[in-house]
Amino acid sequence: MQSASTRAAGARIEFYRKTGKLHPRTVTGRYNSLRWAMVWLTQLVFYGTGWLRWDGRQAVLFDIAERKFYLFGLVLWPQDALLLAVLLIASASALFFATALAGRVFCGFACPQTVYTAIFRWVEAKVEGDHLARLRLDQAPASARKLALKAAKHVLWLAIALWTGLTFVGYFSPIGDLLPRLLATELGPWEGFWVYGYAAFTYLQAGFAREMVCLHMCPYARFQGVMVDAETHNVAYDSARGEPRGTLGRKQAASLKRAANGTAAAATAGAAQGDCVDCGLCVQVCPSGIDIRAGLQYGCINCGLCIDACDEVMGRIGAPTGLIRFAAERTLAAAAKAPAPRPALRRPRVQAYLALMAIFTAAGAGLLATRTPLAVDVLRDRQALSRLTTDGRIENDYTLKVANMLEQPRRFRLRVDGPAGVHLTGADSFDVPAGSVRPLPVTLSSAADPEVRGAHPIRLIVEALDGAPARAVEQTAFILP
């Protein structure tokens, strides 16, 4: 007989338990309807926005070649990168705020992995049948019917994935020109790489990886625990009400139904048993394949499908719904003296995330409101710091790069603010074409003074002479020998 230490030494530790391919059961209910509403909303935005037109061009376009971001009437340049940073921080704060309120609710309703997995599973159900038909088909030996169904499913998957890849690249290269070039196999190297690469990524992730992404690949599942607490509302099983679980006989179910309808004084037949009838539907409908009755798990994406399935069963047996529901751990605590959860907005972590989101949203709005569609860079002539002209004056040469960020030509004026005697040589006004950068050679001159030496700070001021007011100020130095 082996000792305990021998058995422990020979025990195998499993870091990954293969569960096989999941075939979730289809369920109806309010959370399933909300989930599909989010699928429609997100995909209408994703697939449709790229085709919108604005002033004769694509409404939303990250033009890498021109280094511009077109967002309807707004054109952002690389100089506006701070706006992107603020937007990313505000978005992260919003995600943390949602997690503190309702756990992985973003994963369950709006995450691209969840959305495309739902779409691919819908296609699979339409081609191969319900979850039992799909299971039987997978277990069936090879046949012409099986090959035809599998081939049809994968062709549809590949079509959706290719259209997704085309749409994704269409936000970086004009989609109106991209589609004809795709059909004519004339895509450029980087366009072809990303169209087919993103299509392959979508096909593999939504068609094969599926719940494995949520369980083992997504980092959000691992660090979400630091953003939730006992007052976060997650999908949870009310064990105090549901246990001990067991199947109900017909008489017990009828008794419970009469009690729920108020036609019986008590339902003594079900008194020794919890409301959970151990039907397993909550597990069968779960897209991650977990059993919510085992407690909160990182694999739960808070999609609410188990709630829909359980509520349907509770309705059939005449028991109150909500055996599985969105609830805080503190609410479900068995101890009678457990304090009631605080209102959501009174929790410190929720207030912190909300404050961060509000601060960076306000900062982004302020940056956008005060943004000047004009940028100026000053480059000194590196060949000579200064030179002496034949008439005894000192000259410094500069190159101004003036960026007109509006999609219309504009006229500007250059002024010099510095020591007395330093002035601009040549014309002080110039034109810059729409949405372009113009290099402008500039020469500043000053009378030679033997008593004045070294570098003197000056400011070059560029102001718009037409359209909306715009002004840019750059500091540099005027060098005297």
C-alpha positions as CSV (number, residue, x, y, z in Angstrom):
1,M,0.0,0.0,0.0
2,Q,1.4,3.4,-1.0
3,S,2.0,6.0,1.7
4,A,0.5,9.5,1.4
5,S,3.9,10.9,0.5
6,T,4.4,8.4,-2.2
7,R,1.0,9.1,-3.7
8,A,1.7,12.8,-3.5
9,A,5.1,12.4,-5.2
10,G,3.5,10.4,-8.0
11,A,0.5,12.8,-8.5
12,R,0.4,14.7,-11.7
13,I,-0.2,18.4,-11.6
14,E,-2.3,19.7,-14.5
15,F,-1.8,23.2,-15.6
16,Y,-4.2,22.9,-18.4
17,R,-7.2,20.6,-18.6
18,K,-8.4,19.9,-22.1
19,T,-12.2,20.1,-22.2
20,G,-12.8,19.4,-25.9
21,K,-14.8,21.4,-28.3
22,L,-17.8,23.2,-26.8
23,H,-21.2,23.2,-28.4
24,P,-23.2,25.7,-26.2
25,R,-26.9,25.3,-26.2
26,T,-29.0,28.1,-27.7
27,V,-31.0,30.0,-25.1
28,T,-33.5,32.9,-25.3
29,G,-33.9,35.7,-22.8
30,R,-33.2,39.3,-22.0
31,Y,-29.5,38.9,-21.7
32,N,-29.2,36.9,-25.0
33,S,-31.3,39.6,-26.7
34,L,-29.0,42.3,-25.2
35,R,-26.0,40.4,-26.3
36,W,-27.2,40.2,-29.9
37,A,-28.2,43.8,-29.9
38,M,-24.5,44.6,-29.0
39,V,-23.4,42.4,-31.9
40,W,-25.6,44.2,-34.3
41,L,-24.6,47.6,-33.0
42,T,-20.8,47.0,-32.9
43,Q,-20.8,45.4,-36.4
44,L,-22.9,48.1,-38.0
45,V,-20.5,50.7,-36.7
46,F,-17.4,48.6,-37.7
47,Y,-18.5,47.5,-41.1
48,G,-20.5,50.6,-42.0
49,T,-18.4,53.6,-40.8
50,G,-15.6,52.9,-43.3
51,W,-18.1,53.5,-46.2
52,L,-19.4,56.9,-45.0
53,R,-18.4,59.9,-47.0
54,W,-17.6,63.4,-45.8
55,D,-16.8,66.4,-48.1
56,G,-15.9,64.0,-50.9
57,R,-13.6,61.8,-48.9
58,Q,-13.8,58.8,-46.6
59,A,-15.3,60.1,-43.3
60,V,-13.0,58.0,-41.0
61,L,-9.5,57.3,-42.3
62,F,-6.1,56.8,-40.7
63,D,-4.1,57.9,-43.7
64,I,-0.6,56.5,-43.0
65,A,0.9,57.8,-46.2
66,E,-0.1,61.4,-45.5
67,R,0.2,61.0,-41.8
68,K,-3.3,62.3,-41.1
69,F,-6.3,61.0,-39.3
70,Y,-9.6,62.1,-40.8
71,L,-12.6,62.0,-38.4
72,F,-15.5,63.5,-40.3
73,G,-14.8,67.2,-40.3
74,L,-11.8,66.9,-38.0
75,V,-8.3,66.3,-39.3
76,L,-5.7,65.3,-36.8
77,W,-1.9,65.3,-37.4
78,P,1.0,63.6,-35.7
79,Q,1.4,66.8,-33.6
80,D,-2.0,65.9,-32.0
81,A,-0.6,62.6,-30.6
82,L,-1.3,63.9,-27.1
83,L,-5.1,63.6,-27.9
84,L,-4.6,59.9,-28.7
85,A,-2.9,59.3,-25.4
86,V,-5.6,61.1,-23.5
87,L,-8.3,59.1,-25.4
88,L,-6.6,55.8,-24.5
89,I,-6.3,56.7,-20.8
90,A,-10.0,57.8,-20.7
91,S,-11.0,54.5,-22.5
92,A,-9.0,52.4,-20.0
93,S,-10.6,54.3,-17.1
94,A,-14.0,53.6,-18.6
95,L,-13.2,49.9,-18.9
96,F,-12.0,49.8,-15.2
97,F,-15.1,51.6,-14.2
98,A,-17.3,49.1,-15.9
99,T,-15.3,46.2,-14.4
100,A,-15.7,47.7,-10.8
101,L,-19.4,47.8,-11.3
102,A,-20.1,44.6,-13.1
103,G,-17.0,42.5,-13.6
104,R,-16.2,41.3,-17.1
105,V,-19.4,42.7,-18.5
106,F,-17.4,44.2,-21.4
107,C,-16.1,40.7,-22.3
108,G,-19.6,39.3,-22.3
109,F,-21.2,41.9,-24.5
110,A,-18.8,44.1,-26.5
111,C,-15.4,42.3,-26.7
112,P,-14.5,41.6,-30.4
113,Q,-13.6,38.0,-29.4
114,T,-17.0,37.5,-27.9
115,V,-18.8,39.2,-30.8
116,Y,-17.1,37.3,-33.6
117,T,-17.3,34.0,-31.7
118,A,-21.1,34.6,-31.5
119,I,-21.3,35.3,-35.2
120,F,-19.3,32.2,-36.1
121,R,-21.3,30.0,-33.8
122,W,-24.5,31.4,-35.4
123,V,-23.2,30.4,-38.8
124,E,-22.3,27.0,-37.4
125,A,-25.8,26.5,-36.0
126,K,-27.4,27.5,-39.3
127,V,-25.3,25.1,-41.3
128,E,-24.9,22.1,-38.9
129,G,-27.9,22.4,-36.7
130,D,-28.4,22.8,-32.9
131,H,-25.8,21.8,-30.3
132,L,-26.9,18.2,-30.3
133,A,-26.8,17.9,-34.1
134,R,-23.3,19.5,-34.1
135,L,-22.1,17.1,-31.5
136,R,-23.4,14.1,-33.4
137,L,-21.9,15.4,-36.6
138,D,-18.4,15.8,-35.0
139,Q,-18.6,12.2,-33.6
140,A,-19.9,10.8,-36.9
141,P,-17.6,9.0,-39.3
142,A,-16.5,10.7,-42.4
143,S,-19.1,11.0,-45.1
144,A,-20.1,13.1,-48.1
145,R,-22.8,14.9,-46.0
146,K,-20.3,15.7,-43.2
147,L,-17.7,16.9,-45.7
148,A,-20.3,19.1,-47.4
149,L,-21.6,20.7,-44.2
150,K,-18.1,21.3,-42.8
151,A,-16.9,22.8,-46.1
152,A,-20.0,25.1,-46.3
153,K,-19.4,26.3,-42.8
154,H,-15.7,27.0,-43.4
155,V,-16.4,28.8,-46.6
156,L,-18.8,31.1,-44.8
157,W,-16.4,31.6,-42.0
158,L,-13.6,32.5,-44.5
159,A,-15.9,35.0,-46.3
160,I,-16.8,36.7,-43.0
161,A,-13.1,36.8,-42.0
162,L,-11.9,38.2,-45.3
163,W,-14.6,40.9,-45.3
164,T,-13.5,41.7,-41.7
165,G,-9.8,42.0,-42.8
166,L,-10.8,44.2,-45.7
167,T,-12.8,46.5,-43.5
168,F,-10.0,46.7,-40.9
169,V,-7.5,47.7,-43.6
170,G,-10.1,50.0,-45.1
171,Y,-9.7,52.4,-42.1
172,F,-6.0,52.8,-43.1
173,S,-6.2,52.7,-46.9
174,P,-9.3,54.2,-48.7
175,I,-11.8,51.3,-48.8
176,G,-13.4,52.4,-52.0
177,D,-10.1,51.7,-53.9
178,L,-9.2,48.7,-51.7
179,L,-12.1,46.5,-52.7
180,P,-11.5,46.7,-56.5
181,R,-7.8,46.1,-56.0
182,L,-8.5,43.1,-53.8
183,L,-10.8,41.6,-56.5
184,A,-8.1,42.3,-59.1
185,T,-5.3,40.9,-56.9
186,E,-3.5,44.2,-57.0
187,L,-3.0,44.9,-53.3
188,G,0.2,46.4,-52.2
189,P,2.6,44.4,-49.9
190,W,1.5,45.9,-46.6
191,E,-2.2,46.0,-47.6
192,G,-2.2,42.3,-48.7
193,F,-0.3,41.3,-45.5
194,W,-2.9,43.0,-43.2
195,V,-6.0,42.0,-45.2
196,Y,-5.1,38.3,-45.3
197,G,-3.3,38.3,-41.9
198,Y,-6.3,39.9,-40.1
199,A,-8.7,37.6,-41.9
200,A,-6.6,34.6,-40.8
201,F,-6.5,35.9,-37.3
202,T,-10.3,36.3,-37.2
203,Y,-10.9,32.9,-38.7
204,L,-8.6,31.1,-36.2
205,Q,-9.7,33.1,-33.1
206,A,-13.4,33.0,-33.6
207,G,-13.6,29.7,-35.4
208,F,-11.2,27.5,-33.4
209,A,-9.7,29.2,-30.3
210,R,-13.0,30.7,-29.1
211,E,-13.3,30.3,-25.3
212,M,-9.6,29.4,-25.0
213,V,-8.9,33.0,-25.6
214,C,-11.1,34.0,-22.6
215,L,-9.7,31.3,-20.4
216,H,-6.0,31.2,-21.2
217,M,-4.9,34.0,-23.6
218,C,-6.7,37.2,-22.5
219,P,-4.7,39.1,-19.9
220,Y,-7.8,41.0,-18.8
221,A,-9.1,37.8,-17.2
222,R,-6.1,37.6,-15.0
223,F,-5.8,41.1,-13.6
224,Q,-9.5,41.9,-13.4
225,G,-9.4,40.5,-9.8
226,V,-7.7,43.7,-8.6
227,M,-10.5,45.8,-9.9
228,V,-13.4,44.0,-8.2
229,D,-14.4,43.6,-4.6
230,A,-17.2,42.1,-2.6
231,E,-19.6,44.8,-3.8
232,T,-19.0,44.2,-7.6
233,H,-22.1,42.8,-9.3
234,N,-21.1,39.6,-11.1
235,V,-23.1,36.7,-12.5
236,A,-23.5,34.6,-9.4
237,Y,-25.4,31.5,-8.1
238,D,-27.4,31.9,-4.9
239,S,-26.2,28.8,-3.1
240,A,-28.2,29.6,0.0
241,R,-31.3,29.3,-2.0
242,G,-30.3,26.7,-4.4
243,E,-28.7,24.1,-2.2
244,P,-29.0,21.2,-1.6
245,R,-29.8,20.7,-5.3
246,G,-31.6,17.8,-6.8
247,T,-34.2,16.8,-9.4
248,L,-37.9,17.4,-8.7
249,G,-40.6,14.9,-9.2
250,R,-43.9,15.9,-10.8
251,K,-45.8,16.2,-7.5
252,Q,-43.0,18.3,-6.0
253,A,-43.0,20.6,-9.0
254,A,-46.8,20.9,-8.9
255,S,-46.7,21.7,-5.2
256,L,-44.1,24.4,-5.7
257,K,-46.1,25.9,-8.5
258,R,-49.3,26.0,-6.4
259,A,-47.3,27.6,-3.5
260,A,-45.9,30.2,-5.9
261,N,-49.4,31.0,-7.1
262,G,-50.8,31.3,-3.6
263,T,-53.2,28.3,-3.9
264,A,-51.4,26.2,-1.2
265,A,-50.4,27.2,2.2
266,A,-47.0,25.6,2.0
267,A,-44.9,23.4,-0.3
268,T,-43.6,20.9,2.2
269,A,-42.5,18.5,-0.5
270,G,-39.7,20.9,-1.6
271,A,-38.8,22.2,1.9
272,A,-35.8,19.9,2.3
273,Q,-34.5,20.7,-1.1
274,G,-33.1,23.9,-2.7
275,D,-34.5,25.5,-5.8
276,C,-31.7,24.2,-8.1
277,V,-33.0,21.1,-9.9
278,D,-29.5,20.2,-11.2
279,C,-30.7,20.4,-14.8
280,G,-27.2,21.6,-16.0
281,L,-28.6,24.1,-18.4
282,C,-26.5,26.8,-17.0
283,V,-23.4,24.8,-18.0
284,Q,-24.8,23.8,-21.4
285,V,-25.4,27.4,-22.5
286,C,-22.2,28.9,-21.1
287,P,-19.8,29.9,-24.0
288,S,-16.8,29.4,-21.7
289,G,-18.0,25.9,-20.5
290,I,-17.8,26.8,-16.8
291,D,-20.2,25.8,-14.0
292,I,-21.3,29.1,-12.3
293,R,-22.6,27.1,-9.3
294,A,-18.9,26.5,-8.4
295,G,-18.5,30.2,-7.6
296,L,-17.0,33.2,-9.4
297,Q,-14.3,32.1,-11.9
298,Y,-12.0,34.1,-14.1
299,G,-13.4,32.2,-17.1
300,C,-16.9,33.8,-16.5
301,I,-17.4,36.6,-19.0
302,N,-20.6,37.9,-17.4
303,C,-22.7,37.3,-20.6
304,G,-25.8,36.4,-18.5
305,L,-26.8,33.4,-20.7
306,C,-26.9,31.2,-17.7
307,I,-29.3,33.6,-16.1
308,D,-31.6,33.3,-19.1
309,A,-31.5,29.5,-18.9
310,C,-32.0,29.3,-15.2
311,D,-34.9,31.8,-15.2
312,E,-36.6,29.7,-17.9
313,V,-36.3,26.6,-15.7
314,M,-37.5,28.5,-12.6
315,G,-40.6,29.6,-14.6
316,R,-41.4,26.1,-15.6
317,I,-41.3,24.7,-12.0
318,G,-43.1,27.8,-10.6
319,A,-40.2,29.0,-8.5
320,P,-39.0,32.6,-8.3
321,T,-36.5,33.7,-10.9
322,G,-33.1,35.0,-9.9
323,L,-31.4,31.8,-8.6
324,I,-28.6,32.9,-10.9
325,R,-28.4,36.7,-11.3
326,F,-26.1,39.7,-11.3
327,A,-25.4,40.1,-7.6
328,A,-22.6,41.3,-5.3
329,E,-20.8,38.7,-3.1
330,R,-21.8,40.7,0.0
331,T,-25.5,40.5,-1.1
332,L,-25.3,36.7,-1.3
333,A,-23.4,36.3,2.0
334,A,-25.1,33.7,4.2
335,A,-24.4,35.5,7.4
336,A,-27.4,37.4,8.6
337,K,-25.2,40.3,9.9
338,A,-23.5,40.8,6.6
339,P,-23.6,44.5,5.8
340,A,-25.6,45.5,2.8
341,P,-23.6,46.7,-0.2
342,R,-23.2,50.4,-0.6
343,P,-24.6,52.3,-3.6
344,A,-22.4,51.8,-6.6
345,L,-21.2,55.4,-6.9
346,R,-20.3,55.6,-3.2
347,R,-17.6,52.9,-3.4
348,P,-14.0,54.3,-3.3
349,R,-12.7,52.4,-6.3
350,V,-15.7,53.3,-8.4
351,Q,-15.3,56.9,-7.5
352,A,-11.6,56.7,-8.4
353,Y,-12.2,55.2,-11.8
354,L,-15.0,57.6,-12.5
355,A,-12.8,60.6,-11.5
356,L,-10.0,59.4,-13.8
357,M,-12.4,59.0,-16.6
358,A,-14.0,62.4,-16.1
359,I,-10.6,64.1,-15.7
360,F,-9.1,62.7,-18.9
361,T,-12.3,63.2,-20.8
362,A,-12.4,66.8,-19.8
363,A,-8.7,67.1,-20.7
364,G,-9.3,65.7,-24.1
365,A,-12.2,68.0,-24.7
366,G,-10.1,70.9,-23.6
367,L,-7.2,70.0,-25.8
368,L,-9.6,69.6,-28.8
369,A,-11.4,72.9,-28.1
370,T,-8.1,74.9,-27.8
371,R,-6.4,73.0,-30.6
372,T,-4.8,75.4,-33.1
373,P,-4.8,74.1,-36.7
374,L,-1.3,75.5,-37.2
375,A,2.1,74.1,-36.3
376,V,5.5,75.7,-36.8
377,D,9.0,74.1,-36.4
378,V,12.2,76.2,-36.6
379,L,15.4,74.8,-37.9
380,R,18.7,76.8,-37.9
381,D,21.1,76.7,-40.8
382,R,23.8,74.2,-39.7
383,Q,26.3,75.3,-42.3
384,A,26.9,78.7,-40.7
385,L,25.7,80.1,-37.4
386,S,25.9,83.6,-38.7
387,R,27.5,85.6,-41.6
388,L,28.6,89.1,-42.2
389,T,27.2,90.8,-45.3
390,T,29.0,93.4,-47.5
391,D,27.1,96.2,-45.9
392,G,28.3,95.3,-42.5
393,R,25.2,93.5,-41.1
394,I,24.9,90.2,-39.4
395,E,22.5,87.6,-40.9
396,N,21.2,84.3,-39.5
397,D,19.4,81.8,-41.7
398,Y,16.5,79.6,-40.6
399,T,14.0,77.2,-42.2
400,L,10.5,77.3,-41.0
401,K,8.2,74.3,-41.5
402,V,4.7,75.7,-41.4
403,A,1.9,73.1,-41.2
404,N,-1.5,74.2,-42.3
405,M,-3.8,71.6,-40.7
406,L,-7.0,72.8,-42.4
407,E,-8.3,71.4,-45.6
408,Q,-8.2,74.8,-47.3
409,P,-5.3,77.1,-48.4
410,R,-4.4,79.9,-46.0
411,R,-2.2,83.0,-45.9
412,F,0.0,83.7,-42.9
413,R,2.3,86.5,-41.7
414,L,5.6,86.2,-39.9
415,R,6.8,88.5,-37.2
416,V,10.0,88.7,-35.2
417,D,10.0,89.5,-31.5
418,G,13.5,90.0,-30.1
419,P,16.2,92.5,-29.4
420,A,16.0,95.9,-31.2
421,G,17.5,95.9,-34.6
422,V,16.7,92.3,-35.5
423,H,14.3,92.2,-38.4
424,L,13.1,90.0,-41.2
425,T,14.7,90.2,-44.6
426,G,12.2,89.8,-47.4
427,A,8.5,89.4,-47.5
428,D,6.7,88.8,-44.3
429,S,3.5,87.1,-45.7
430,F,3.2,83.7,-47.5
431,D,0.7,81.1,-48.5
432,V,0.4,77.4,-47.4
433,P,-1.7,75.0,-49.5
434,A,-4.5,73.0,-47.8
435,G,-3.5,70.3,-45.5
436,S,0.2,70.5,-46.2
437,V,3.6,71.5,-44.7
438,R,5.6,74.3,-46.5
439,P,9.3,74.7,-45.8
440,L,10.0,78.5,-45.7
441,P,13.5,79.9,-45.8
442,V,13.8,82.9,-43.5
443,T,16.7,85.3,-43.1
444,L,17.0,87.6,-40.0
445,S,19.3,90.5,-40.0
446,S,20.8,92.9,-37.4
447,A,23.3,95.7,-37.4
448,A,26.8,94.7,-36.3
449,D,27.7,96.0,-32.9
450,P,31.2,95.3,-31.5
451,E,29.9,95.5,-27.9
452,V,27.1,92.9,-28.4
453,R,28.2,89.3,-28.6
454,G,26.7,85.7,-28.3
455,A,23.2,84.3,-28.6
456,H,20.1,86.3,-28.0
457,P,16.7,84.7,-27.6
458,I,14.1,85.7,-30.2
459,R,10.5,84.6,-30.9
460,L,9.1,83.9,-34.4
461,I,5.4,84.5,-34.5
462,V,3.2,83.1,-37.3
463,E,-0.4,84.4,-37.6
464,A,-3.2,83.6,-39.9
465,L,-4.4,86.4,-42.1
466,D,-7.6,84.8,-43.2
467,G,-10.2,82.3,-41.9
468,A,-10.3,81.3,-38.2
469,P,-7.7,83.0,-36.0
470,A,-4.5,80.9,-35.6
471,R,-1.3,81.8,-34.0
472,A,1.9,79.8,-33.4
473,V,5.0,81.0,-31.5
474,E,8.4,79.4,-31.6
475,Q,11.6,80.3,-29.7
476,T,15.0,80.3,-31.2
477,A,18.3,82.3,-30.9
478,F,20.0,85.0,-33.0
479,I,23.7,84.5,-33.0
480,L,26.1,87.5,-33.0
481,P,29.8,86.8,-33.6
